[in-house]
Amino acid sequence: MRRDTEVYLVVWDKPGTRAAPGRFYREMKDEFEGDVKFIQRSVYGAKTLGSARELAELAKRYGLNVVVFRAVEIDAKAKHVPDK
């Protein structure tokens, strides 16, 4: 994903466990390769709202609590961040 572009963060959790099931990650890789970007174990960035919604639905099928946020990825090294 390019810097200073809109992204959708898909965040999930399953209380009482350390991670989603391995088959969830395998299915996600098969279905979304190239459309989502790993950020951390339970946070991925999606290029489009459609991909974010589809990923959220997949996570729900595995019993995960899911939230989708719209965000702007910025260059953290930039001295000035323009307002939008």
N, C-alpha and C positions, 0 to 999 in steps of 0.2 A: 504494500500500500504506500502511496506517495505521501509525503508530508503535507500538512495544511489541507487535508481533504477530509470530507465527512466519512465516518465509519459508524458501524453499529456494533456495540459491545454486547455480546451474549454471555451472561454470567449465570452459573448454576451452582447448586449446593444440594447435598443430600445429608441432612442432619444424622449424626450417629455413624457416619462412614468417612473414610479419608479421601475417597475418590469415586467417580462414576465407574460402572463396570467396564472392563476392558473391551467387551464387544461393542459398547457404545462408541468408544474412541475409534475402533476399527470401522464401524459403519459410518461414522462421521467422516473419516478419511476417504473411504470409498465414494461417498455421496458428495462431498464438498471440496475435494482437493482443488486448490487454486482459488476457491471462492472465500475461504476463511483463513485467518492467520492466527497461529498460536501466540498467546500473550502470557498466560500462565495456566496451570493445570485446569482451572475451572473458568477461565476467561478466554474468549476468542473474539477476534474482530472480523466482522463480515463486510464485504464490499457493498452489498445492496441490502435494502430492507427485506426484500423477498428471501434472500439467503438467510438473513438473521431470523426471520419468522420460521422458515423451514427447519433451521438448526434448533430453535426453541421447541418446536413441536417434536422433533426427534428426542430431545432431552426429556421432555414431559413423558414420552412413551416409556422411558427408562426410570420413571418415578422421581425425576429430579425437579427441584424448585428452580424456576427460571425467570430471569428478568432481562429485558433488552433495553439498552440505552443508546441514544443517538449522541455521537461525540465528534469532535474534530481532533484529528491527530496533528500535533504540532511538532516543530523541530525544537526539542528541549534545549538545544545549544544556542538558539537564536536569542539575541539580546532584547529584542522587542517583539512582542506577540500582538499582531493587529487585532483590534476588536471587530467582531462580526455583528 
